[in-house]
Amino acid sequence: MLFDRGPLHELVTQLAKLPGVGRKTAERLAMHMLRAPGEEVHALAAAMLEVKDRIQLCEICFNLTDIQPCSLCADENRSGATICVVEQPQDVIAIEKSGAFTGKYHVLHGALSPLDNVGPEEIRIAELLARIDAGGVEEVILATNPNREGEATASYLVELLESRPVEVSRIAHGVPVGSDLEYADSVTLKLSLEGRKKISRTS
């Protein structure tokens, strides 16, 4: 059979490792690449290699970037007084599409999940605290995903920030519980940000 061995088999095997790509889809993609002009396939391969070689984490917010600092952190029109904390880089993209936020970001690269051995040391919490302690931050918006891990992360951050002179807010739950920010539509995200509520501190 065509996909049982050789270079096509290897290509299908590698494509099937991509998230959301099953064996049948991988076979269709492989056949498309086989039929496509050589320059298109080489351009695709070059783009993938360039991403691996050039994309890095922003030294300030830990978003993905090819320059230091990233364009969002370097933008003087964005307020550094407000930091929106998200779990993953794709969450930054989702919020930016809403057009509702003009501050800076902090990407944790994960959420607390004891069952998966993800504790505070495995995500960028220490770096967030360092940014706040450096001064100039007035509000921290917790925009972690509205699921169990995201809520646990938000609660943990609220406790850590209680002793710091910043306001802490949580995005409103216009985002469906159990979903991820990257799949929310722009209108829902905009309403969630605009409808955020202050988190009261315990006395």
Biotite code that builds the C-alpha atoms (Angstrom):
import biotite.structure as struc

atoms = struc.array([
    struc.Atom([0.000, 0.000, 0.000], chain_id="A", res_id=1, res_name="MET", atom_name="CA", element="C"),
    struc.Atom([1.088, 3.576, -0.756], chain_id="A", res_id=2, res_name="LEU", atom_name="CA", element="C"),
    struc.Atom([1.192, 4.731, 2.876], chain_id="A", res_id=3, res_name="PHE", atom_name="CA", element="C"),
    struc.Atom([2.652, 1.553, 4.377], chain_id="A", res_id=4, res_name="ASP", atom_name="CA", element="C"),
    struc.Atom([6.335, 2.427, 3.961], chain_id="A", res_id=5, res_name="ARG", atom_name="CA", element="C"),
    struc.Atom([8.765, 4.916, 2.458], chain_id="A", res_id=6, res_name="GLY", atom_name="CA", element="C"),
    struc.Atom([8.759, 8.735, 2.468], chain_id="A", res_id=7, res_name="PRO", atom_name="CA", element="C"),
    struc.Atom([4.966, 9.081, 2.162], chain_id="A", res_id=8, res_name="LEU", atom_name="CA", element="C"),
    struc.Atom([4.495, 6.827, 5.178], chain_id="A", res_id=9, res_name="HIS", atom_name="CA", element="C"),
    struc.Atom([6.960, 8.940, 7.165], chain_id="A", res_id=10, res_name="GLU", atom_name="CA", element="C"),
    struc.Atom([5.259, 12.186, 6.113], chain_id="A", res_id=11, res_name="LEU", atom_name="CA", element="C"),
    struc.Atom([1.822, 10.865, 7.103], chain_id="A", res_id=12, res_name="VAL", atom_name="CA", element="C"),
    struc.Atom([3.211, 9.635, 10.425], chain_id="A", res_id=13, res_name="THR", atom_name="CA", element="C"),
    struc.Atom([4.661, 13.060, 11.229], chain_id="A", res_id=14, res_name="GLN", atom_name="CA", element="C"),
    struc.Atom([1.544, 14.967, 10.125], chain_id="A", res_id=15, res_name="LEU", atom_name="CA", element="C"),
    struc.Atom([-0.670, 12.703, 12.238], chain_id="A", res_id=16, res_name="ALA", atom_name="CA", element="C"),
    struc.Atom([1.221, 13.896, 15.323], chain_id="A", res_id=17, res_name="LYS", atom_name="CA", element="C"),
    struc.Atom([-0.202, 17.410, 14.875], chain_id="A", res_id=18, res_name="LEU", atom_name="CA", element="C"),
    struc.Atom([-3.103, 18.327, 17.207], chain_id="A", res_id=19, res_name="PRO", atom_name="CA", element="C"),
    struc.Atom([-6.491, 17.680, 15.615], chain_id="A", res_id=20, res_name="GLY", atom_name="CA", element="C"),
    struc.Atom([-4.987, 15.790, 12.683], chain_id="A", res_id=21, res_name="VAL", atom_name="CA", element="C"),
    struc.Atom([-6.051, 12.157, 12.391], chain_id="A", res_id=22, res_name="GLY", atom_name="CA", element="C"),
    struc.Atom([-4.655, 9.523, 10.080], chain_id="A", res_id=23, res_name="ARG", atom_name="CA", element="C"),
    struc.Atom([-7.110, 10.229, 7.239], chain_id="A", res_id=24, res_name="LYS", atom_name="CA", element="C"),
    struc.Atom([-6.480, 13.967, 7.378], chain_id="A", res_id=25, res_name="THR", atom_name="CA", element="C"),
    struc.Atom([-2.734, 13.354, 7.450], chain_id="A", res_id=26, res_name="ALA", atom_name="CA", element="C"),
    struc.Atom([-3.036, 11.211, 4.325], chain_id="A", res_id=27, res_name="GLU", atom_name="CA", element="C"),
    struc.Atom([-5.006, 13.946, 2.526], chain_id="A", res_id=28, res_name="ARG", atom_name="CA", element="C"),
    struc.Atom([-2.427, 16.569, 3.516], chain_id="A", res_id=29, res_name="LEU", atom_name="CA", element="C"),
    struc.Atom([0.405, 14.336, 2.338], chain_id="A", res_id=30, res_name="ALA", atom_name="CA", element="C"),
    struc.Atom([-1.273, 13.829, -1.028], chain_id="A", res_id=31, res_name="MET", atom_name="CA", element="C"),
    struc.Atom([-1.851, 17.574, -1.344], chain_id="A", res_id=32, res_name="HIS", atom_name="CA", element="C"),
    struc.Atom([1.840, 18.230, -0.715], chain_id="A", res_id=33, res_name="MET", atom_name="CA", element="C"),
    struc.Atom([2.784, 15.564, -3.233], chain_id="A", res_id=34, res_name="LEU", atom_name="CA", element="C"),
    struc.Atom([0.665, 17.229, -5.929], chain_id="A", res_id=35, res_name="ARG", atom_name="CA", element="C"),
    struc.Atom([1.610, 20.830, -5.014], chain_id="A", res_id=36, res_name="ALA", atom_name="CA", element="C"),
    struc.Atom([4.368, 22.676, -6.907], chain_id="A", res_id=37, res_name="PRO", atom_name="CA", element="C"),
    struc.Atom([7.802, 22.089, -5.421], chain_id="A", res_id=38, res_name="GLY", atom_name="CA", element="C"),
    struc.Atom([8.299, 25.768, -4.554], chain_id="A", res_id=39, res_name="GLU", atom_name="CA", element="C"),
    struc.Atom([5.140, 25.763, -2.392], chain_id="A", res_id=40, res_name="GLU", atom_name="CA", element="C"),
    struc.Atom([6.308, 22.741, -0.411], chain_id="A", res_id=41, res_name="VAL", atom_name="CA", element="C"),
    struc.Atom([9.774, 24.234, 0.028], chain_id="A", res_id=42, res_name="HIS", atom_name="CA", element="C"),
    struc.Atom([8.211, 27.523, 1.164], chain_id="A", res_id=43, res_name="ALA", atom_name="CA", element="C"),
    struc.Atom([6.130, 25.649, 3.756], chain_id="A", res_id=44, res_name="LEU", atom_name="CA", element="C"),
    struc.Atom([9.167, 23.765, 5.033], chain_id="A", res_id=45, res_name="ALA", atom_name="CA", element="C"),
    struc.Atom([11.201, 26.980, 5.176], chain_id="A", res_id=46, res_name="ALA", atom_name="CA", element="C"),
    struc.Atom([8.451, 28.769, 7.115], chain_id="A", res_id=47, res_name="ALA", atom_name="CA", element="C"),
    struc.Atom([8.314, 25.972, 9.688], chain_id="A", res_id=48, res_name="MET", atom_name="CA", element="C"),
    struc.Atom([12.082, 25.980, 10.134], chain_id="A", res_id=49, res_name="LEU", atom_name="CA", element="C"),
    struc.Atom([12.155, 29.777, 10.445], chain_id="A", res_id=50, res_name="GLU", atom_name="CA", element="C"),
    struc.Atom([9.530, 29.656, 13.188], chain_id="A", res_id=51, res_name="VAL", atom_name="CA", element="C"),
    struc.Atom([11.638, 27.176, 15.152], chain_id="A", res_id=52, res_name="LYS", atom_name="CA", element="C"),
    struc.Atom([14.809, 29.199, 14.629], chain_id="A", res_id=53, res_name="ASP", atom_name="CA", element="C"),
    struc.Atom([13.509, 32.728, 15.249], chain_id="A", res_id=54, res_name="ARG", atom_name="CA", element="C"),
    struc.Atom([10.490, 32.619, 17.564], chain_id="A", res_id=55, res_name="ILE", atom_name="CA", element="C"),
    struc.Atom([11.376, 33.068, 21.234], chain_id="A", res_id=56, res_name="GLN", atom_name="CA", element="C"),
    struc.Atom([9.779, 34.292, 24.455], chain_id="A", res_id=57, res_name="LEU", atom_name="CA", element="C"),
    struc.Atom([9.575, 38.008, 25.153], chain_id="A", res_id=58, res_name="CYS", atom_name="CA", element="C"),
    struc.Atom([11.953, 38.854, 27.975], chain_id="A", res_id=59, res_name="GLU", atom_name="CA", element="C"),
    struc.Atom([9.242, 40.959, 29.656], chain_id="A", res_id=60, res_name="ILE", atom_name="CA", element="C"),
    struc.Atom([5.816, 39.377, 29.139], chain_id="A", res_id=61, res_name="CYS", atom_name="CA", element="C"),
    struc.Atom([6.835, 35.911, 27.835], chain_id="A", res_id=62, res_name="PHE", atom_name="CA", element="C"),
    struc.Atom([4.635, 36.130, 24.777], chain_id="A", res_id=63, res_name="ASN", atom_name="CA", element="C"),
    struc.Atom([5.993, 34.633, 21.553], chain_id="A", res_id=64, res_name="LEU", atom_name="CA", element="C"),
    struc.Atom([8.067, 37.063, 19.498], chain_id="A", res_id=65, res_name="THR", atom_name="CA", element="C"),
    struc.Atom([10.863, 37.375, 16.968], chain_id="A", res_id=66, res_name="ASP", atom_name="CA", element="C"),
    struc.Atom([12.179, 40.642, 18.471], chain_id="A", res_id=67, res_name="ILE", atom_name="CA", element="C"),
    struc.Atom([13.111, 41.762, 21.993], chain_id="A", res_id=68, res_name="GLN", atom_name="CA", element="C"),
    struc.Atom([11.044, 43.036, 23.638], chain_id="A", res_id=69, res_name="PRO", atom_name="CA", element="C"),
    struc.Atom([7.904, 42.023, 21.764], chain_id="A", res_id=70, res_name="CYS", atom_name="CA", element="C"),
    struc.Atom([5.931, 44.636, 19.820], chain_id="A", res_id=71, res_name="SER", atom_name="CA", element="C"),
    struc.Atom([3.227, 44.809, 22.510], chain_id="A", res_id=72, res_name="LEU", atom_name="CA", element="C"),
    struc.Atom([5.686, 45.512, 25.309], chain_id="A", res_id=73, res_name="CYS", atom_name="CA", element="C"),
    struc.Atom([7.538, 48.035, 23.144], chain_id="A", res_id=74, res_name="ALA", atom_name="CA", element="C"),
    struc.Atom([4.356, 49.911, 22.204], chain_id="A", res_id=75, res_name="ASP", atom_name="CA", element="C"),
    struc.Atom([4.451, 53.223, 24.101], chain_id="A", res_id=76, res_name="GLU", atom_name="CA", element="C"),
    struc.Atom([0.745, 53.743, 23.411], chain_id="A", res_id=77, res_name="ASN", atom_name="CA", element="C"),
    struc.Atom([-0.123, 50.775, 25.623], chain_id="A", res_id=78, res_name="ARG", atom_name="CA", element="C"),
    struc.Atom([-0.420, 51.374, 29.349], chain_id="A", res_id=79, res_name="SER", atom_name="CA", element="C"),
    struc.Atom([2.023, 49.530, 31.573], chain_id="A", res_id=80, res_name="GLY", atom_name="CA", element="C"),
    struc.Atom([-0.176, 50.316, 34.570], chain_id="A", res_id=81, res_name="ALA", atom_name="CA", element="C"),
    struc.Atom([-2.496, 47.416, 33.699], chain_id="A", res_id=82, res_name="THR", atom_name="CA", element="C"),
    struc.Atom([-1.297, 43.858, 33.156], chain_id="A", res_id=83, res_name="ILE", atom_name="CA", element="C"),
    struc.Atom([-3.580, 41.169, 31.781], chain_id="A", res_id=84, res_name="CYS", atom_name="CA", element="C"),
    struc.Atom([-2.482, 37.712, 32.914], chain_id="A", res_id=85, res_name="VAL", atom_name="CA", element="C"),
    struc.Atom([-3.233, 34.841, 30.524], chain_id="A", res_id=86, res_name="VAL", atom_name="CA", element="C"),
    struc.Atom([-2.269, 31.196, 30.332], chain_id="A", res_id=87, res_name="GLU", atom_name="CA", element="C"),
    struc.Atom([-0.966, 30.861, 26.776], chain_id="A", res_id=88, res_name="GLN", atom_name="CA", element="C"),
    struc.Atom([0.244, 33.043, 23.861], chain_id="A", res_id=89, res_name="PRO", atom_name="CA", element="C"),
    struc.Atom([-2.871, 32.187, 21.841], chain_id="A", res_id=90, res_name="GLN", atom_name="CA", element="C"),
    struc.Atom([-4.932, 33.878, 24.565], chain_id="A", res_id=91, res_name="ASP", atom_name="CA", element="C"),
    struc.Atom([-3.114, 37.144, 23.825], chain_id="A", res_id=92, res_name="VAL", atom_name="CA", element="C"),
    struc.Atom([-4.100, 36.790, 20.175], chain_id="A", res_id=93, res_name="ILE", atom_name="CA", element="C"),
    struc.Atom([-7.733, 36.186, 21.130], chain_id="A", res_id=94, res_name="ALA", atom_name="CA", element="C"),
    struc.Atom([-7.912, 39.246, 23.405], chain_id="A", res_id=95, res_name="ILE", atom_name="CA", element="C"),
    struc.Atom([-6.143, 41.453, 20.870], chain_id="A", res_id=96, res_name="GLU", atom_name="CA", element="C"),
    struc.Atom([-8.768, 40.518, 18.294], chain_id="A", res_id=97, res_name="LYS", atom_name="CA", element="C"),
    struc.Atom([-11.453, 41.859, 20.628], chain_id="A", res_id=98, res_name="SER", atom_name="CA", element="C"),
    struc.Atom([-9.844, 45.315, 20.586], chain_id="A", res_id=99, res_name="GLY", atom_name="CA", element="C"),
    struc.Atom([-10.951, 45.858, 24.178], chain_id="A", res_id=100, res_name="ALA", atom_name="CA", element="C"),
    struc.Atom([-7.590, 45.923, 25.951], chain_id="A", res_id=101, res_name="PHE", atom_name="CA", element="C"),
    struc.Atom([-4.832, 48.523, 25.636], chain_id="A", res_id=102, res_name="THR", atom_name="CA", element="C"),
    struc.Atom([-2.528, 47.507, 28.485], chain_id="A", res_id=103, res_name="GLY", atom_name="CA", element="C"),
    struc.Atom([0.320, 45.016, 28.681], chain_id="A", res_id=104, res_name="LYS", atom_name="CA", element="C"),
    struc.Atom([0.264, 41.235, 29.051], chain_id="A", res_id=105, res_name="TYR", atom_name="CA", element="C"),
    struc.Atom([1.888, 38.508, 31.105], chain_id="A", res_id=106, res_name="HIS", atom_name="CA", element="C"),
    struc.Atom([1.827, 34.944, 29.758], chain_id="A", res_id=107, res_name="VAL", atom_name="CA", element="C"),
    struc.Atom([2.072, 32.222, 32.399], chain_id="A", res_id=108, res_name="LEU", atom_name="CA", element="C"),
    struc.Atom([2.592, 29.347, 29.947], chain_id="A", res_id=109, res_name="HIS", atom_name="CA", element="C"),
    struc.Atom([0.276, 27.074, 31.853], chain_id="A", res_id=110, res_name="GLY", atom_name="CA", element="C"),
    struc.Atom([-2.069, 26.830, 34.813], chain_id="A", res_id=111, res_name="ALA", atom_name="CA", element="C"),
    struc.Atom([-1.803, 25.207, 38.205], chain_id="A", res_id=112, res_name="LEU", atom_name="CA", element="C"),
    struc.Atom([-2.671, 21.524, 37.996], chain_id="A", res_id=113, res_name="SER", atom_name="CA", element="C"),
    struc.Atom([-1.448, 19.361, 40.887], chain_id="A", res_id=114, res_name="PRO", atom_name="CA", element="C"),
    struc.Atom([-2.675, 16.190, 39.179], chain_id="A", res_id=115, res_name="LEU", atom_name="CA", element="C"),
    struc.Atom([-0.344, 16.970, 36.257], chain_id="A", res_id=116, res_name="ASP", atom_name="CA", element="C"),
    struc.Atom([2.498, 18.026, 38.562], chain_id="A", res_id=117, res_name="ASN", atom_name="CA", element="C"),
    struc.Atom([2.210, 21.666, 37.462], chain_id="A", res_id=118, res_name="VAL", atom_name="CA", element="C"),
    struc.Atom([2.919, 23.869, 40.452], chain_id="A", res_id=119, res_name="GLY", atom_name="CA", element="C"),
    struc.Atom([3.767, 27.569, 40.838], chain_id="A", res_id=120, res_name="PRO", atom_name="CA", element="C"),
    struc.Atom([7.402, 26.931, 39.898], chain_id="A", res_id=121, res_name="GLU", atom_name="CA", element="C"),
    struc.Atom([6.443, 25.457, 36.523], chain_id="A", res_id=122, res_name="GLU", atom_name="CA", element="C"),
    struc.Atom([4.678, 28.581, 35.249], chain_id="A", res_id=123, res_name="ILE", atom_name="CA", element="C"),
    struc.Atom([5.731, 32.252, 35.081], chain_id="A", res_id=124, res_name="ARG", atom_name="CA", element="C"),
    struc.Atom([4.339, 33.399, 38.420], chain_id="A", res_id=125, res_name="ILE", atom_name="CA", element="C"),
    struc.Atom([7.663, 34.539, 39.923], chain_id="A", res_id=126, res_name="ALA", atom_name="CA", element="C"),
    struc.Atom([8.285, 36.716, 36.874], chain_id="A", res_id=127, res_name="GLU", atom_name="CA", element="C"),
    struc.Atom([4.833, 38.298, 37.237], chain_id="A", res_id=128, res_name="LEU", atom_name="CA", element="C"),
    struc.Atom([5.514, 39.179, 40.871], chain_id="A", res_id=129, res_name="LEU", atom_name="CA", element="C"),
    struc.Atom([8.866, 40.657, 39.897], chain_id="A", res_id=130, res_name="ALA", atom_name="CA", element="C"),
    struc.Atom([7.184, 42.924, 37.321], chain_id="A", res_id=131, res_name="ARG", atom_name="CA", element="C"),
    struc.Atom([4.689, 44.125, 39.898], chain_id="A", res_id=132, res_name="ILE", atom_name="CA", element="C"),
    struc.Atom([7.326, 44.658, 42.590], chain_id="A", res_id=133, res_name="ASP", atom_name="CA", element="C"),
    struc.Atom([9.374, 46.737, 40.142], chain_id="A", res_id=134, res_name="ALA", atom_name="CA", element="C"),
    struc.Atom([6.609, 49.367, 40.338], chain_id="A", res_id=135, res_name="GLY", atom_name="CA", element="C"),
    struc.Atom([4.280, 51.124, 37.949], chain_id="A", res_id=136, res_name="GLY", atom_name="CA", element="C"),
    struc.Atom([1.577, 48.455, 37.903], chain_id="A", res_id=137, res_name="VAL", atom_name="CA", element="C"),
    struc.Atom([-1.802, 49.569, 39.250], chain_id="A", res_id=138, res_name="GLU", atom_name="CA", element="C"),
    struc.Atom([-4.143, 46.772, 38.141], chain_id="A", res_id=139, res_name="GLU", atom_name="CA", element="C"),
    struc.Atom([-3.759, 43.093, 37.360], chain_id="A", res_id=140, res_name="VAL", atom_name="CA", element="C"),
    struc.Atom([-6.511, 41.483, 35.293], chain_id="A", res_id=141, res_name="ILE", atom_name="CA", element="C"),
    struc.Atom([-6.688, 37.727, 35.756], chain_id="A", res_id=142, res_name="LEU", atom_name="CA", element="C"),
    struc.Atom([-7.750, 36.291, 32.411], chain_id="A", res_id=143, res_name="ALA", atom_name="CA", element="C"),
    struc.Atom([-6.945, 32.652, 33.018], chain_id="A", res_id=144, res_name="THR", atom_name="CA", element="C"),
    struc.Atom([-9.353, 30.185, 31.441], chain_id="A", res_id=145, res_name="ASN", atom_name="CA", element="C"),
    struc.Atom([-12.706, 29.656, 33.224], chain_id="A", res_id=146, res_name="PRO", atom_name="CA", element="C"),
    struc.Atom([-12.064, 26.002, 34.008], chain_id="A", res_id=147, res_name="ASN", atom_name="CA", element="C"),
    struc.Atom([-10.850, 24.205, 37.130], chain_id="A", res_id=148, res_name="ARG", atom_name="CA", element="C"),
    struc.Atom([-7.154, 24.840, 36.507], chain_id="A", res_id=149, res_name="GLU", atom_name="CA", element="C"),
    struc.Atom([-7.691, 28.446, 35.454], chain_id="A", res_id=150, res_name="GLY", atom_name="CA", element="C"),
    struc.Atom([-9.823, 29.210, 38.488], chain_id="A", res_id=151, res_name="GLU", atom_name="CA", element="C"),
    struc.Atom([-7.270, 27.584, 40.801], chain_id="A", res_id=152, res_name="ALA", atom_name="CA", element="C"),
    struc.Atom([-4.529, 29.691, 39.244], chain_id="A", res_id=153, res_name="THR", atom_name="CA", element="C"),
    struc.Atom([-6.577, 32.879, 39.601], chain_id="A", res_id=154, res_name="ALA", atom_name="CA", element="C"),
    struc.Atom([-7.335, 32.127, 43.272], chain_id="A", res_id=155, res_name="SER", atom_name="CA", element="C"),
    struc.Atom([-3.673, 31.448, 43.969], chain_id="A", res_id=156, res_name="TYR", atom_name="CA", element="C"),
    struc.Atom([-2.644, 34.723, 42.347], chain_id="A", res_id=157, res_name="LEU", atom_name="CA", element="C"),
    struc.Atom([-5.261, 36.648, 44.340], chain_id="A", res_id=158, res_name="VAL", atom_name="CA", element="C"),
    struc.Atom([-3.662, 35.364, 47.550], chain_id="A", res_id=159, res_name="GLU", atom_name="CA", element="C"),
    struc.Atom([-0.183, 36.315, 46.383], chain_id="A", res_id=160, res_name="LEU", atom_name="CA", element="C"),
    struc.Atom([-1.262, 39.799, 45.338], chain_id="A", res_id=161, res_name="LEU", atom_name="CA", element="C"),
    struc.Atom([-3.186, 40.654, 48.516], chain_id="A", res_id=162, res_name="GLU", atom_name="CA", element="C"),
    struc.Atom([-0.049, 42.093, 50.102], chain_id="A", res_id=163, res_name="SER", atom_name="CA", element="C"),
    struc.Atom([0.839, 44.210, 47.060], chain_id="A", res_id=164, res_name="ARG", atom_name="CA", element="C"),
    struc.Atom([-0.546, 47.680, 46.260], chain_id="A", res_id=165, res_name="PRO", atom_name="CA", element="C"),
    struc.Atom([-2.403, 46.700, 43.104], chain_id="A", res_id=166, res_name="VAL", atom_name="CA", element="C"),
    struc.Atom([-6.040, 46.239, 42.233], chain_id="A", res_id=167, res_name="GLU", atom_name="CA", element="C"),
    struc.Atom([-6.905, 42.716, 41.147], chain_id="A", res_id=168, res_name="VAL", atom_name="CA", element="C"),
    struc.Atom([-9.804, 41.925, 38.830], chain_id="A", res_id=169, res_name="SER", atom_name="CA", element="C"),
    struc.Atom([-11.084, 38.815, 37.091], chain_id="A", res_id=170, res_name="ARG", atom_name="CA", element="C"),
    struc.Atom([-12.585, 38.820, 33.602], chain_id="A", res_id=171, res_name="ILE", atom_name="CA", element="C"),
    struc.Atom([-16.358, 38.423, 33.708], chain_id="A", res_id=172, res_name="ALA", atom_name="CA", element="C"),
    struc.Atom([-17.727, 35.002, 32.905], chain_id="A", res_id=173, res_name="HIS", atom_name="CA", element="C"),
    struc.Atom([-19.174, 35.863, 29.551], chain_id="A", res_id=174, res_name="GLY", atom_name="CA", element="C"),
    struc.Atom([-16.662, 33.271, 28.422], chain_id="A", res_id=175, res_name="VAL", atom_name="CA", element="C"),
    struc.Atom([-18.354, 29.865, 28.706], chain_id="A", res_id=176, res_name="PRO", atom_name="CA", element="C"),
    struc.Atom([-17.186, 27.836, 31.685], chain_id="A", res_id=177, res_name="VAL", atom_name="CA", element="C"),
    struc.Atom([-15.025, 24.924, 30.633], chain_id="A", res_id=178, res_name="GLY", atom_name="CA", element="C"),
    struc.Atom([-13.888, 26.565, 27.392], chain_id="A", res_id=179, res_name="SER", atom_name="CA", element="C"),
    struc.Atom([-10.568, 28.107, 26.348], chain_id="A", res_id=180, res_name="ASP", atom_name="CA", element="C"),
    struc.Atom([-10.073, 31.788, 25.507], chain_id="A", res_id=181, res_name="LEU", atom_name="CA", element="C"),
    struc.Atom([-8.620, 31.044, 22.087], chain_id="A", res_id=182, res_name="GLU", atom_name="CA", element="C"),
    struc.Atom([-11.995, 29.638, 20.963], chain_id="A", res_id=183, res_name="TYR", atom_name="CA", element="C"),
    struc.Atom([-14.112, 32.519, 22.286], chain_id="A", res_id=184, res_name="ALA", atom_name="CA", element="C"),
    struc.Atom([-15.468, 35.029, 19.786], chain_id="A", res_id=185, res_name="ASP", atom_name="CA", element="C"),
    struc.Atom([-14.312, 38.656, 19.843], chain_id="A", res_id=186, res_name="SER", atom_name="CA", element="C"),
    struc.Atom([-17.635, 40.052, 21.122], chain_id="A", res_id=187, res_name="VAL", atom_name="CA", element="C"),
    struc.Atom([-17.709, 37.654, 24.074], chain_id="A", res_id=188, res_name="THR", atom_name="CA", element="C"),
    struc.Atom([-14.129, 38.524, 24.987], chain_id="A", res_id=189, res_name="LEU", atom_name="CA", element="C"),
    struc.Atom([-14.825, 42.240, 24.707], chain_id="A", res_id=190, res_name="LYS", atom_name="CA", element="C"),
    struc.Atom([-17.825, 41.992, 27.042], chain_id="A", res_id=191, res_name="LEU", atom_name="CA", element="C"),
    struc.Atom([-15.850, 39.818, 29.458], chain_id="A", res_id=192, res_name="SER", atom_name="CA", element="C"),
    struc.Atom([-13.070, 42.380, 29.713], chain_id="A", res_id=193, res_name="LEU", atom_name="CA", element="C"),
    struc.Atom([-15.415, 45.354, 29.993], chain_id="A", res_id=194, res_name="GLU", atom_name="CA", element="C"),
    struc.Atom([-17.529, 43.551, 32.600], chain_id="A", res_id=195, res_name="GLY", atom_name="CA", element="C"),
    struc.Atom([-14.651, 42.486, 34.819], chain_id="A", res_id=196, res_name="ARG", atom_name="CA", element="C"),
    struc.Atom([-15.186, 42.838, 38.567], chain_id="A", res_id=197, res_name="LYS", atom_name="CA", element="C"),
    struc.Atom([-12.821, 43.880, 41.281], chain_id="A", res_id=198, res_name="LYS", atom_name="CA", element="C"),
    struc.Atom([-11.819, 41.095, 43.658], chain_id="A", res_id=199, res_name="ILE", atom_name="CA", element="C"),
    struc.Atom([-12.228, 42.263, 47.235], chain_id="A", res_id=200, res_name="SER", atom_name="CA", element="C"),
    struc.Atom([-9.399, 41.660, 49.620], chain_id="A", res_id=201, res_name="ARG", atom_name="CA", element="C"),
    struc.Atom([-9.819, 39.870, 52.891], chain_id="A", res_id=202, res_name="THR", atom_name="CA", element="C"),
    struc.Atom([-9.216, 41.992, 55.942], chain_id="A", res_id=203, res_name="SER", atom_name="CA", element="C"),
])
